[in-house]
Amino acid sequence: MNGSVPDTRNFLGMRAIIASPAMRQLLEFVERVAQTNAAVLIGGESGSGKELIARAVHHHSLRCSKAWVDVSCAALPEHLVESELFGYERGAFSGADTAKPGLFELAHQGTLFLDEIGELEPRMQVKLLRVLDGAPYYRLGGTRKVTVDVRIIAATNQDLEEMVRSGRFRNDLFHRLGQIAMTVPPLRERREDIVPIAEYFLQQQNPSLTLSEEACGALQAHAWPGNIRELRNAMMKAAVLARGPELEAADLPLTVNSRPRSNGPVRIDQISSPNLDHMEKHAILETLVKTNGHQQRAAELLGISRRTLSRKLKLYGTESARQTYAS
């Protein structure tokens, strides 16, 4: 149903479906950047495809035959970040019955992808900076220094420059990570990609299903605040709700179908404000309403960490939340 022929590639087992000029241009840039050893900082909204781009950098790099190691900084409890990144020796702490190499060692001569780098606490930012500058380090409880050769790719959905200004992220680490910076555009800014990706997800669920022109139009008209994660979930639900071999707009989940509702909380696709922070706030608060205030479940649906959700709720404030749903 899409006029342009999508370019389909695989990067370390992750499928890339690209039809938009914006993504084609980004991948051309990735191919050039990949041939260097520069650290890469990838920005973009949650669910927009930052990990895919990180994998593409490694795929096209001179290190492509070496290790690819990825970790979400938000998924690691704060007391385990150091031991996971840098390893530990036997007896370093209670429960350390054997020595364990850290992720830096596992990625030696390859690539280490640090997702959600903005979640890294200040003490670890200092140690990470020293290692990135080539300084040997000790495993926890170790007496022998470890030296590694690793290319770093980091990603974040936060505004690191604002975090630097507010003192939450080190300025020197920000510049060290961002030797090369790139941004993955949100799905609403590359609408040529929406239908090919939707068709791919639909085929995974039920190869006999197709999309009608009306359904394609509804998909392309949606704002997709959750980006590709939201699109994937929508197509999974649509496959279950399908009433025939061709999906119509009415078969799409309510969060996708743009027909107005008479009451209930305002949906993100009904917000006319172009302010992305405003859209994000409404998406988060509405998701909390749907989960009856269960923050862990809401974070999973939104595709963000529980820590990120807590930080954003503190930013909005409880009074702001009440005002949003009072109208």
Backbone bond lengths (Angstrom), bond angles and torsions (degrees), N, CA, C in turn:
res aa  C-N    CA-C-N  psi(-1)  N-CA   C-N-CA  omega(-1)  CA-C   N-CA-C  phi
1 M - - - 1.457 - - 1.527 111.75 -
2 N 1.319 116.30 -4.65 1.454 120.67 -178.04 1.517 108.96 -103.11
3 G 1.324 117.32 136.94 1.451 120.83 -175.24 1.506 114.62 -67.85
4 S 1.328 118.29 -33.48 1.452 121.48 -177.79 1.520 110.34 -91.61
5 V 1.319 115.34 145.54 1.460 120.58 -179.69 1.526 108.24 -83.00
6 P 1.330 117.75 121.01 1.468 119.34 -177.62 1.521 111.79 -72.66
7 D 1.306 115.02 149.03 1.461 123.18 175.01 1.528 106.52 -96.48
8 T 1.323 116.83 120.83 1.463 121.20 -177.14 1.523 109.65 -110.41
9 R 1.325 116.06 126.05 1.459 121.48 179.22 1.525 109.58 -136.99
10 N 1.334 115.40 165.38 1.454 121.69 175.47 1.522 109.12 -122.98
11 F 1.324 115.83 128.56 1.460 121.00 177.77 1.530 108.06 -121.39
12 L 1.325 116.02 104.14 1.469 122.15 179.76 1.519 111.26 54.14
13 G 1.319 116.14 42.45 1.456 120.99 177.06 1.507 115.11 86.44
14 M 1.320 118.40 -1.60 1.458 121.77 179.05 1.526 109.14 -104.63
15 R 1.338 116.51 126.07 1.465 122.07 -176.13 1.528 111.20 -79.02
16 A 1.327 115.36 132.31 1.466 121.90 175.11 1.522 108.13 -114.49
17 I 1.331 116.52 126.43 1.462 122.59 177.67 1.516 106.98 -120.98
18 I 1.325 116.28 113.04 1.459 121.36 -169.04 1.519 109.98 -127.34
19 A 1.329 115.56 121.74 1.463 121.02 175.68 1.523 111.83 -126.83
20 S 1.316 118.01 -20.65 1.460 121.56 -174.40 1.520 111.74 -82.53
21 P 1.333 117.27 146.49 1.468 120.60 174.80 1.528 112.23 -58.71
22 A 1.331 117.51 -35.63 1.462 120.55 -177.99 1.529 111.20 -62.48
23 M 1.318 117.23 -43.74 1.459 119.97 -178.98 1.521 111.90 -75.41
24 R 1.319 116.93 -34.58 1.472 119.20 176.00 1.533 110.12 -62.08
25 Q 1.322 115.50 -42.69 1.471 120.05 178.78 1.526 110.92 -65.15
26 L 1.336 117.15 -39.70 1.452 120.57 179.13 1.524 111.09 -63.09
27 L 1.317 117.44 -42.20 1.463 119.89 -179.06 1.525 111.56 -69.62
28 E 1.306 117.69 -31.66 1.466 119.88 173.66 1.529 110.27 -63.05
29 F 1.326 116.21 -40.80 1.461 120.87 177.16 1.535 110.36 -65.36
30 V 1.325 116.55 -40.78 1.464 121.79 178.79 1.528 110.44 -58.42
31 E 1.310 117.21 -44.07 1.464 120.85 -178.18 1.523 111.35 -61.83
32 R 1.332 117.17 -36.13 1.469 119.67 177.92 1.522 111.24 -72.73
33 V 1.316 116.02 -45.42 1.457 121.05 -178.29 1.532 111.24 -64.06
34 A 1.329 116.41 -35.83 1.461 121.41 -174.64 1.522 112.35 -59.86
35 Q 1.311 118.18 -28.20 1.456 121.50 -175.99 1.524 112.84 -76.35
36 T 1.314 117.71 -4.65 1.459 122.22 176.84 1.529 109.19 -102.43
37 N 1.326 116.34 175.60 1.465 120.84 175.22 1.525 111.49 -104.13
38 A 1.325 116.99 11.75 1.459 120.85 -177.19 1.526 111.35 -64.19
39 A 1.334 115.08 143.12 1.462 120.26 172.58 1.529 108.19 -66.92
40 V 1.324 116.33 144.52 1.459 121.92 -176.31 1.520 109.27 -122.44
41 L 1.327 116.26 131.39 1.460 122.54 176.30 1.523 108.18 -113.78
42 I 1.327 116.17 120.25 1.463 122.15 -176.50 1.521 109.29 -109.38
43 G 1.317 116.49 120.26 1.455 121.61 176.96 1.514 110.93 -105.10
44 G 1.302 116.02 165.06 1.459 120.23 178.77 1.515 110.99 150.28
45 E 1.317 115.51 161.35 1.457 120.86 -178.55 1.524 111.07 -67.83
46 S 1.305 115.74 159.61 1.453 121.12 177.20 1.527 109.90 -59.73
47 G 1.336 115.20 131.98 1.458 120.10 177.81 1.508 115.54 82.31
48 S 1.336 118.37 5.68 1.471 120.57 -176.14 1.520 113.39 -82.37
49 G 1.340 118.43 -15.97 1.453 120.80 177.82 1.516 114.59 115.04
50 K 1.319 117.25 29.12 1.471 120.18 -177.96 1.531 111.65 -66.22
51 E 1.330 116.86 -39.83 1.468 118.85 179.33 1.522 110.91 -65.60
52 L 1.318 117.34 -36.75 1.458 120.68 176.83 1.521 110.81 -58.86
53 I 1.332 116.71 -44.74 1.458 120.74 179.76 1.526 110.49 -66.73
54 A 1.329 117.33 -38.59 1.462 120.59 177.05 1.530 110.30 -60.97
55 R 1.315 117.21 -43.54 1.462 121.11 178.50 1.527 110.97 -64.96
56 A 1.331 116.09 -34.98 1.468 119.57 177.99 1.524 110.82 -65.15
57 V 1.340 117.14 -38.08 1.466 120.27 177.28 1.526 109.91 -60.10
58 H 1.330 117.37 -47.75 1.463 120.17 179.36 1.527 111.08 -64.55
59 H 1.325 116.48 -41.18 1.473 121.73 -178.79 1.527 111.39 -57.33
60 H 1.320 116.77 -40.29 1.469 120.99 -176.60 1.530 113.01 -92.40
61 S 1.326 117.79 -0.17 1.459 120.78 -173.86 1.525 111.80 -85.72
62 L 1.333 114.71 169.96 1.458 121.21 175.78 1.522 111.12 -73.34
63 R 1.319 116.97 -9.05 1.456 122.37 179.01 1.525 111.99 -99.47
64 C 1.318 118.30 12.42 1.463 121.28 -171.39 1.530 113.24 -62.01
65 S 1.337 117.99 -24.30 1.466 120.34 178.96 1.525 112.29 -86.86
66 K 1.323 116.62 -3.89 1.466 121.87 -179.86 1.525 110.32 -99.82
67 A 1.314 115.20 -174.09 1.466 120.61 -171.39 1.524 113.11 -68.04
68 W 1.317 115.33 142.70 1.462 123.75 167.21 1.528 106.70 -114.27
69 V 1.328 117.17 120.14 1.463 122.46 -179.59 1.520 107.89 -126.47
70 D 1.316 116.84 129.03 1.469 119.24 -179.82 1.520 110.23 -127.94
71 V 1.325 115.33 147.92 1.457 121.45 179.32 1.524 108.87 -151.35
72 S 1.323 115.94 142.54 1.460 121.24 173.20 1.520 108.48 -94.42
73 C 1.310 116.27 118.30 1.465 120.27 179.71 1.519 111.24 -63.16
74 A 1.328 117.29 -28.13 1.461 120.80 -179.34 1.523 111.58 -75.76
75 A 1.337 116.87 -25.01 1.463 120.09 -177.12 1.519 112.64 -80.51
76 L 1.331 117.64 -16.45 1.459 121.29 -178.50 1.526 110.44 -89.23
77 P 1.323 118.19 126.63 1.470 119.35 172.52 1.529 109.48 -57.79
78 E 1.321 117.04 145.48 1.461 120.66 -173.85 1.525 112.88 -56.57
79 H 1.350 117.61 -35.28 1.459 119.80 -177.32 1.529 112.61 -76.61
80 L 1.347 117.25 -7.43 1.465 120.22 179.80 1.526 113.44 -109.16
81 V 1.320 117.73 -6.87 1.464 120.37 -175.33 1.522 110.85 -58.90
82 E 1.335 117.35 -48.62 1.465 120.41 -176.49 1.524 111.60 -63.53
83 S 1.330 117.57 -44.67 1.464 119.64 -178.59 1.519 111.61 -67.81
84 E 1.333 118.24 -32.97 1.459 120.81 179.02 1.530 111.18 -72.10
85 L 1.308 116.81 -42.18 1.462 119.71 -177.92 1.530 112.05 -74.49
86 F 1.323 116.38 -40.93 1.464 119.51 -170.89 1.525 114.80 -113.03
87 G 1.328 117.46 -4.33 1.449 120.42 176.11 1.517 113.39 80.72
88 Y 1.337 114.98 176.17 1.466 119.49 179.06 1.523 109.72 -152.32
89 E 1.315 114.21 160.02 1.455 121.77 177.13 1.527 109.90 -96.42
90 R 1.302 115.84 160.75 1.454 120.78 177.28 1.536 109.64 -58.69
91 G 1.321 115.89 133.35 1.454 121.15 179.35 1.509 114.82 81.23
92 A 1.352 117.58 6.04 1.475 119.76 -178.93 1.525 111.50 -63.86
93 F 1.322 117.31 -29.56 1.456 122.06 178.25 1.522 107.54 -158.33
94 S 1.296 116.43 170.38 1.461 121.44 -179.53 1.531 110.15 -60.02
95 G 1.321 116.39 124.74 1.465 120.95 -179.14 1.508 113.75 98.49
96 A 1.334 117.88 -9.37 1.472 120.97 178.99 1.528 108.51 -84.77
97 D 1.325 116.13 76.50 1.463 121.26 -175.92 1.519 112.74 -76.95
98 T 1.330 116.27 -23.91 1.462 120.69 177.44 1.522 108.89 -136.29
99 A 1.315 116.06 159.42 1.470 120.04 176.39 1.530 109.72 -72.50
100 K 1.310 115.96 151.38 1.462 120.72 -179.59 1.529 109.81 -140.36
101 P 1.332 117.94 124.94 1.465 119.44 175.97 1.527 110.39 -70.24
102 G 1.322 116.28 148.11 1.455 120.09 177.99 1.519 111.77 -83.67
103 L 1.310 115.22 174.57 1.462 120.37 -178.02 1.527 111.64 -64.77
104 F 1.332 117.41 -30.91 1.459 119.43 176.88 1.526 110.41 -62.50
105 E 1.322 117.26 -42.84 1.459 120.26 178.53 1.525 111.44 -66.10
106 L 1.329 116.50 -40.92 1.458 120.09 179.48 1.528 112.04 -63.52
107 A 1.331 115.94 -28.05 1.468 120.51 -178.62 1.531 112.62 -93.78
108 H 1.328 118.18 8.96 1.470 121.61 -176.62 1.529 110.89 -51.78
109 Q 1.321 116.17 128.58 1.468 126.13 -178.35 1.525 112.87 70.83
110 G 1.328 116.34 1.34 1.454 120.33 178.68 1.513 111.83 -117.30
111 T 1.328 115.90 -141.69 1.463 122.52 -174.98 1.518 110.25 -125.54
112 L 1.329 116.25 134.39 1.463 122.29 173.30 1.522 108.37 -112.80
113 F 1.326 115.86 120.34 1.456 121.71 -179.40 1.527 108.91 -101.75
114 L 1.325 116.18 116.37 1.464 123.29 179.49 1.526 108.67 -103.41
115 D 1.315 116.15 97.07 1.458 120.89 -179.64 1.526 109.49 -81.96
116 E 1.332 116.04 151.58 1.469 123.10 -179.61 1.533 110.63 51.98
117 I 1.318 115.77 50.50 1.466 121.95 -176.46 1.530 111.67 -62.81
118 G 1.312 117.45 -25.31 1.458 120.74 179.60 1.512 113.88 -65.33
119 E 1.345 117.75 -13.38 1.462 121.73 179.71 1.521 112.19 -84.85
120 L 1.330 118.03 -5.58 1.462 121.15 -176.43 1.528 110.18 -70.89
121 E 1.338 116.12 128.31 1.464 119.13 -177.26 1.533 110.89 -74.41
122 P 1.345 117.28 157.84 1.472 121.41 -170.00 1.521 115.32 -54.46
123 R 1.329 118.74 -40.38 1.471 119.92 -178.19 1.516 111.45 -62.64
124 M 1.329 116.07 -39.28 1.462 119.41 179.66 1.522 111.19 -74.36
125 Q 1.322 117.29 -27.06 1.463 119.63 175.51 1.524 110.44 -60.56
126 V 1.335 116.98 -39.62 1.470 121.50 179.86 1.519 110.12 -63.91
127 K 1.331 116.96 -48.63 1.464 120.04 -177.44 1.524 111.22 -66.56
128 L 1.328 116.76 -38.26 1.459 120.12 178.79 1.523 110.60 -62.64
129 L 1.327 116.71 -41.57 1.458 120.63 179.53 1.520 111.27 -59.82
130 R 1.328 117.35 -43.26 1.469 120.84 179.96 1.527 111.05 -62.32
131 V 1.310 117.35 -41.88 1.463 120.60 -179.91 1.529 110.46 -67.88
132 L 1.312 116.63 -40.34 1.468 119.81 178.65 1.520 111.17 -64.03
133 D 1.314 116.89 -29.13 1.461 120.75 177.80 1.532 112.51 -81.87
134 G 1.335 115.78 4.56 1.455 119.80 174.73 1.502 115.93 95.16
135 A 1.330 118.25 5.08 1.464 120.73 -178.74 1.529 110.48 -75.62
136 P 1.338 118.49 132.09 1.468 120.52 173.74 1.525 109.64 -62.70
137 Y 1.320 116.26 159.01 1.456 120.31 -177.80 1.527 109.42 -139.64
138 Y 1.316 115.75 165.38 1.459 122.41 176.17 1.528 109.67 -100.53
139 R 1.308 116.53 142.24 1.453 119.14 163.38 1.535 107.49 -65.75
140 L 1.326 116.57 158.49 1.457 119.64 175.08 1.528 108.67 -58.97
141 G 1.321 116.13 126.16 1.450 120.83 -179.70 1.516 114.30 77.39
142 G 1.319 117.09 7.14 1.455 120.50 -175.96 1.514 113.33 -90.92
143 T 1.322 114.93 162.34 1.469 121.35 177.24 1.523 111.31 -121.89
144 R 1.336 116.24 -3.91 1.461 120.87 -180.00 1.525 109.09 -115.05
145 K 1.324 115.90 129.21 1.459 119.21 -178.90 1.529 111.01 -74.85
146 V 1.320 114.54 147.06 1.462 122.66 -179.27 1.525 108.55 -112.62
147 T 1.326 115.99 133.40 1.462 121.09 176.64 1.526 108.20 -118.85
148 V 1.309 116.37 131.89 1.464 120.02 -177.78 1.530 110.50 -129.13
149 D 1.317 114.75 156.47 1.463 122.88 174.19 1.524 106.68 -119.31
150 V 1.321 116.36 100.60 1.462 121.44 -173.00 1.516 110.13 -134.46
151 R 1.317 115.94 137.43 1.462 119.84 170.68 1.527 108.28 -91.40
152 I 1.316 116.44 130.97 1.460 121.52 -177.53 1.528 110.25 -102.31
153 I 1.322 114.12 129.97 1.467 121.37 167.82 1.522 106.37 -121.47
154 A 1.308 117.32 126.60 1.462 121.74 179.91 1.527 109.10 -120.38
155 A 1.316 115.29 153.45 1.465 120.03 179.15 1.519 109.38 -139.26
156 T 1.325 114.98 151.94 1.457 119.94 178.68 1.521 110.36 -156.29
157 N 1.335 115.73 147.90 1.463 120.35 171.11 1.519 110.77 -102.99
158 Q 1.340 116.10 8.86 1.458 121.19 179.28 1.531 110.65 -101.33
159 D 1.313 114.97 163.74 1.461 121.75 175.86 1.525 107.89 -87.51
160 L 1.340 116.79 93.13 1.459 120.00 -176.01 1.526 111.98 -65.64
161 E 1.323 117.59 -31.96 1.466 119.16 178.08 1.528 110.85 -62.92
162 E 1.308 116.61 -39.76 1.466 120.25 176.57 1.522 110.15 -68.03
163 M 1.335 116.88 -36.76 1.460 120.10 177.70 1.530 110.78 -66.18
164 V 1.322 117.04 -34.70 1.466 120.47 175.54 1.521 109.84 -64.95
165 R 1.333 116.84 -44.99 1.466 120.48 -179.20 1.527 111.72 -63.28
166 S 1.322 116.75 -33.26 1.464 120.12 -178.80 1.520 112.75 -89.53
167 G 1.347 116.57 0.42 1.457 120.83 176.57 1.509 115.10 82.60
168 R 1.330 117.83 11.54 1.467 120.36 -178.62 1.519 112.75 -91.34
169 F 1.324 117.09 -11.53 1.463 120.96 179.16 1.520 108.12 -141.07
170 R 1.332 115.84 137.52 1.464 120.65 -175.53 1.527 110.91 -68.64
171 N 1.317 116.08 133.18 1.455 121.53 178.90 1.526 111.37 -63.22
172 D 1.355 117.28 -42.32 1.460 119.67 -178.45 1.525 111.94 -67.09
173 L 1.324 117.26 -36.72 1.468 120.10 177.03 1.521 110.92 -68.61
174 F 1.334 116.35 -39.32 1.464 120.33 177.80 1.528 110.73 -57.05
175 H 1.328 117.55 -45.84 1.462 120.21 -179.09 1.528 111.66 -72.57
176 R 1.339 116.84 -31.53 1.464 119.40 178.53 1.523 111.33 -69.21
177 L 1.318 116.65 -39.44 1.463 120.79 179.14 1.523 111.52 -72.00
178 G 1.338 115.99 -33.89 1.456 120.17 -173.67 1.510 114.15 -97.96
179 Q 1.338 117.73 41.67 1.466 119.65 174.22 1.530 109.59 -56.34
180 I 1.316 114.77 -39.64 1.461 121.69 169.16 1.521 106.89 -126.71
181 A 1.308 116.76 124.16 1.464 121.15 179.83 1.518 109.90 -115.55
182 M 1.307 116.05 142.81 1.465 121.36 176.05 1.519 108.67 -147.30
183 T 1.308 116.17 156.98 1.464 121.89 -178.42 1.520 109.55 -126.39
184 V 1.321 116.33 131.55 1.462 121.45 175.32 1.518 107.98 -86.11
185 P 1.323 118.96 120.38 1.468 119.88 -178.59 1.524 111.07 -68.32
186 P 1.336 117.45 146.30 1.469 120.10 177.17 1.521 110.28 -67.19
187 L 1.312 115.00 161.84 1.466 120.36 -175.33 1.519 111.93 -60.52
188 R 1.332 118.28 -33.43 1.466 120.45 -178.22 1.537 112.03 -67.56
189 E 1.350 117.13 -17.12 1.455 120.46 178.24 1.532 112.62 -97.82
190 R 1.310 116.93 4.90 1.473 121.60 176.02 1.527 108.52 -142.01
191 R 1.312 114.36 62.72 1.461 120.79 -172.18 1.531 112.78 -64.61
192 E 1.332 117.26 -19.46 1.469 119.45 177.40 1.530 111.64 -64.48
193 D 1.332 116.05 -20.87 1.460 119.97 -179.13 1.526 112.90 -84.62
194 I 1.335 117.52 -19.13 1.462 120.32 -169.00 1.519 112.56 -62.00
195 V 1.336 117.63 -52.60 1.463 119.87 -175.59 1.529 112.23 -67.18
196 P 1.349 120.46 -46.45 1.473 118.55 176.94 1.528 113.68 -57.47
197 I 1.333 116.94 -40.03 1.467 119.31 178.88 1.531 109.87 -69.11
198 A 1.330 116.81 -40.85 1.465 120.40 178.21 1.528 110.57 -61.31
199 E 1.316 116.97 -42.34 1.466 120.66 179.19 1.528 111.06 -63.84
200 Y 1.332 116.40 -37.24 1.465 120.09 177.83 1.524 110.75 -63.76
201 F 1.325 117.09 -47.39 1.467 120.50 179.10 1.526 110.89 -63.59
202 L 1.334 116.52 -38.77 1.464 120.78 -179.94 1.522 110.72 -64.57
203 Q 1.325 116.75 -41.82 1.468 120.96 179.36 1.521 111.65 -64.46
204 Q 1.332 116.00 -32.55 1.457 119.07 177.03 1.521 111.65 -64.53
205 Q 1.346 116.03 -33.74 1.459 120.39 -178.79 1.522 112.20 -83.64
206 N 1.322 116.09 -43.66 1.468 120.99 -177.45 1.521 109.10 -155.20
207 P 1.329 118.13 101.71 1.474 121.35 -176.01 1.521 114.17 -62.48
208 S 1.324 118.25 -15.30 1.463 120.19 -177.78 1.522 112.91 -85.39
209 L 1.336 117.51 -8.58 1.459 120.77 -176.66 1.526 112.14 -89.60
210 T 1.326 115.74 146.58 1.464 122.15 174.38 1.533 108.85 -131.72
211 L 1.324 115.51 169.71 1.459 121.65 179.47 1.524 110.27 -106.54
212 S 1.317 116.94 133.67 1.459 120.75 174.38 1.522 110.00 -76.59
213 E 1.324 116.01 165.53 1.465 120.26 176.92 1.526 110.66 -59.93
214 E 1.341 115.73 -38.36 1.461 119.76 179.67 1.535 110.77 -64.47
215 A 1.325 116.30 -41.82 1.458 120.13 179.06 1.530 111.16 -65.11
216 C 1.331 116.02 -40.20 1.466 119.81 177.74 1.525 110.86 -61.66
217 G 1.321 115.56 -41.34 1.462 119.38 178.50 1.512 112.10 -64.20
218 A 1.343 116.73 -39.80 1.467 120.08 178.90 1.522 110.99 -65.79
219 L 1.334 116.57 -39.67 1.460 120.17 178.70 1.526 111.05 -64.06
220 Q 1.325 116.41 -42.90 1.459 120.03 -177.88 1.521 112.14 -72.48
221 A 1.326 117.34 -22.49 1.469 120.68 -179.15 1.520 112.49 -82.62
222 H 1.313 116.69 -15.52 1.473 120.46 -175.96 1.522 110.65 -77.33
223 A 1.332 117.20 149.51 1.467 121.93 -176.99 1.522 113.27 -77.86
224 W 1.306 118.98 -23.05 1.470 124.36 179.71 1.531 112.87 50.30
225 P 1.324 118.11 61.31 1.471 119.09 177.44 1.520 112.97 -62.89
226 G 1.344 116.95 -26.09 1.460 120.53 176.99 1.508 113.52 -91.42
227 N 1.340 116.91 3.38 1.463 123.35 175.78 1.526 112.80 56.48
228 I 1.320 118.38 -138.21 1.465 121.45 -170.65 1.522 111.37 -68.06
229 R 1.326 118.01 -34.03 1.461 119.37 176.94 1.521 110.76 -60.66
230 E 1.319 116.43 -42.92 1.455 120.39 179.30 1.526 110.64 -65.36
231 L 1.336 116.50 -40.91 1.463 120.45 179.52 1.527 110.79 -63.48
232 R 1.324 116.69 -42.25 1.466 119.99 179.14 1.526 110.70 -61.13
233 N 1.330 116.63 -46.50 1.463 119.92 179.62 1.525 111.58 -63.44
234 A 1.335 115.58 -37.73 1.458 119.55 179.57 1.520 111.37 -63.20
235 M 1.316 117.42 -41.41 1.465 119.87 -178.56 1.522 111.65 -72.97
236 M 1.317 117.36 -31.15 1.466 119.85 174.60 1.528 110.09 -62.94
237 K 1.332 115.99 -44.15 1.459 119.92 179.52 1.527 110.87 -68.24
238 A 1.333 116.60 -39.78 1.462 120.57 -179.02 1.521 111.26 -62.43
239 A 1.319 116.74 -37.05 1.467 120.22 179.25 1.528 110.77 -62.86
240 V 1.336 116.33 -34.10 1.461 120.49 178.92 1.524 110.91 -75.05
241 L 1.340 116.44 -36.19 1.462 121.30 -176.28 1.530 113.74 -84.47
242 A 1.327 117.00 -5.88 1.472 120.84 -174.57 1.524 111.60 -57.33
243 R 1.345 115.41 134.87 1.467 121.09 179.76 1.525 111.89 -105.18
244 G 1.321 116.57 0.07 1.452 120.94 179.36 1.514 109.60 -167.18
245 P 1.337 117.86 -178.20 1.463 120.41 -177.32 1.522 114.26 -69.92
246 E 1.363 116.37 -19.37 1.466 120.24 178.77 1.520 109.19 -115.61
247 L 1.325 115.84 120.77 1.458 120.31 -179.75 1.529 110.49 -72.58
248 E 1.324 115.72 132.40 1.449 122.01 173.33 1.532 108.95 -102.86
249 A 1.324 115.86 169.26 1.466 119.42 179.89 1.518 111.37 -58.65
250 A 1.349 116.35 -33.90 1.462 120.40 -179.02 1.520 112.19 -67.75
251 D 1.329 117.37 -19.03 1.463 120.96 179.54 1.521 112.36 -82.25
252 L 1.330 116.82 -11.32 1.453 120.15 -178.25 1.527 109.88 -76.05
253 P 1.331 117.74 151.96 1.473 120.36 178.94 1.521 111.33 -57.62
254 L 1.319 116.82 155.22 1.461 121.85 -177.17 1.516 112.37 -59.42
255 T 1.336 117.68 -30.89 1.452 119.56 -179.67 1.514 111.58 -72.18
256 V 1.345 117.39 -15.63 1.461 121.17 178.50 1.511 110.79 -98.48
257 N 1.361 115.98 -41.60 1.446 120.06 -178.21 1.520 109.27 -62.37
258 S 1.332 117.77 124.50 1.464 121.84 -171.76 1.520 113.81 -88.32
259 R 1.334 117.55 7.68 1.459 118.60 177.74 1.524 109.81 -66.00
260 P 1.349 117.99 135.40 1.475 120.04 -175.00 1.520 111.65 -68.57
261 R 1.315 114.98 150.35 1.456 121.55 174.11 1.524 108.98 -106.61
262 S 1.314 116.14 151.44 1.462 119.45 -175.23 1.514 112.50 -79.17
263 N 1.341 117.44 -28.88 1.454 119.20 179.45 1.506 109.41 -149.86
264 G 1.336 115.85 -176.82 1.463 120.35 -175.80 1.508 110.07 95.78
265 P 1.332 117.61 171.38 1.468 121.00 -178.55 1.517 111.97 -63.58
266 V 1.310 116.66 151.78 1.454 122.22 -178.68 1.523 110.21 -68.03
267 R 1.330 117.39 129.91 1.454 120.59 177.06 1.508 110.04 -82.87
268 I 1.326 115.16 155.86 1.458 120.27 -178.00 1.519 111.97 -61.73
269 D 1.363 117.25 -33.29 1.455 118.46 -177.48 1.529 111.73 -79.94
270 Q 1.343 116.58 0.27 1.460 119.22 175.27 1.516 111.76 -101.88
271 I 1.318 117.46 -1.62 1.460 121.55 -179.34 1.518 109.05 -85.29
272 S 1.298 116.98 123.32 1.455 120.09 -177.42 1.510 112.97 -89.63
273 S 1.352 117.09 -12.38 1.460 119.40 -178.03 1.509 111.64 -65.97
274 P 1.340 118.35 132.64 1.465 119.85 177.88 1.524 112.46 -79.13
275 N 1.316 118.41 -4.08 1.458 120.93 -177.45 1.525 109.74 -71.07
276 L 1.340 117.00 115.86 1.457 121.22 -174.59 1.526 111.52 -66.99
277 D 1.333 118.41 -35.51 1.453 120.18 177.95 1.526 110.67 -61.99
278 H 1.322 115.38 -39.03 1.463 120.86 178.38 1.521 110.17 -63.61
279 M 1.340 116.53 -44.47 1.462 121.00 179.03 1.524 110.84 -62.96
280 E 1.325 115.80 -43.13 1.469 120.11 -179.16 1.522 110.74 -62.29
281 K 1.329 115.37 -43.31 1.459 120.23 -179.58 1.523 111.00 -60.13
282 H 1.309 117.36 -45.87 1.457 120.84 179.99 1.522 111.11 -63.81
283 A 1.359 117.10 -40.00 1.462 120.23 179.47 1.522 110.50 -62.38
284 I 1.323 116.96 -42.69 1.462 121.31 -178.57 1.530 110.74 -66.98
285 L 1.313 116.38 -48.26 1.464 119.24 -176.42 1.526 111.90 -67.29
286 E 1.311 117.11 -35.67 1.463 118.65 178.28 1.522 110.97 -69.44
287 T 1.312 116.44 -37.67 1.466 119.70 178.11 1.517 110.35 -62.87
288 L 1.330 117.43 -38.05 1.463 120.90 176.90 1.530 111.09 -64.38
289 V 1.321 116.64 -36.25 1.467 119.65 176.45 1.531 109.68 -63.09
290 K 1.344 115.82 -43.62 1.473 120.26 -178.12 1.522 112.02 -65.78
291 T 1.345 116.62 -29.72 1.470 120.20 -179.19 1.521 111.92 -97.16
292 N 1.333 115.85 12.36 1.472 120.92 -179.73 1.524 111.94 55.65
293 G 1.325 115.94 37.17 1.456 121.11 176.10 1.520 115.10 83.09
294 H 1.328 118.40 5.00 1.470 121.70 -179.81 1.532 108.32 -76.47
295 Q 1.325 116.73 103.86 1.467 120.63 -170.84 1.523 113.05 -70.15
296 Q 1.340 118.16 -37.09 1.457 119.38 179.94 1.531 110.79 -63.69
297 R 1.343 116.06 -43.96 1.471 120.39 178.53 1.526 110.48 -65.19
298 A 1.322 117.10 -41.00 1.463 120.63 179.05 1.527 110.71 -62.26
299 A 1.343 116.83 -42.46 1.457 120.70 179.28 1.524 110.83 -60.93
300 E 1.341 117.13 -40.67 1.467 121.16 179.24 1.522 110.63 -64.03
301 L 1.330 117.36 -43.35 1.466 120.55 179.61 1.521 111.81 -65.45
302 L 1.334 116.29 -34.66 1.461 121.10 -178.63 1.524 112.44 -81.58
303 G 1.338 117.16 -14.38 1.458 120.50 -179.30 1.520 113.19 76.07
304 I 1.336 116.49 28.85 1.460 120.85 178.00 1.521 108.88 -126.41
305 S 1.329 116.95 167.89 1.454 120.60 179.91 1.527 110.20 -78.71
306 R 1.340 113.97 157.91 1.465 120.03 177.01 1.525 110.15 -61.38
307 R 1.348 117.18 -35.63 1.454 121.50 179.81 1.530 110.86 -67.10
308 T 1.328 116.51 -40.67 1.473 120.11 178.18 1.519 110.83 -63.98
309 L 1.338 116.30 -42.55 1.463 120.17 179.08 1.525 110.85 -61.37
310 S 1.332 117.39 -43.88 1.464 120.45 179.58 1.521 111.54 -61.41
311 R 1.342 115.44 -40.72 1.462 119.06 -179.23 1.527 110.97 -65.11
312 K 1.323 116.37 -40.88 1.459 119.12 -178.77 1.528 111.14 -69.20
313 L 1.323 117.26 -36.26 1.458 119.60 178.49 1.525 110.87 -66.34
314 K 1.329 116.87 -36.61 1.463 119.33 175.44 1.521 110.38 -64.28
315 L 1.340 115.72 -36.30 1.463 120.16 179.02 1.526 110.70 -65.78
316 Y 1.349 116.41 -42.35 1.467 119.73 -179.46 1.527 110.80 -71.41
317 G 1.317 117.43 -40.25 1.463 121.75 -177.31 1.513 111.15 83.97
318 T 1.295 116.79 147.01 1.473 120.45 -177.95 1.517 111.77 -65.60
319 E 1.331 117.35 -32.61 1.461 119.68 179.19 1.524 110.38 -65.13
320 S 1.345 115.85 -39.04 1.465 120.46 177.21 1.506 110.61 -61.93
321 A 1.349 115.83 -40.10 1.467 119.76 -179.81 1.536 110.84 -64.14
322 R 1.334 116.41 -42.13 1.472 118.56 179.34 1.515 110.79 -64.10
323 Q 1.336 116.89 -40.24 1.458 119.39 -178.98 1.515 111.75 -66.04
324 T 1.328 117.20 -33.68 1.461 120.37 -178.65 1.510 111.63 -61.62
325 Y 1.348 117.28 -38.38 1.448 120.36 -175.32 1.513 113.48 -104.44
326 A 1.324 115.14 7.55 1.456 117.90 175.04 1.527 111.86 -80.09
327 S 1.336 115.52 -23.20 1.460 118.53 -176.45 1.524 111.47 -82.48
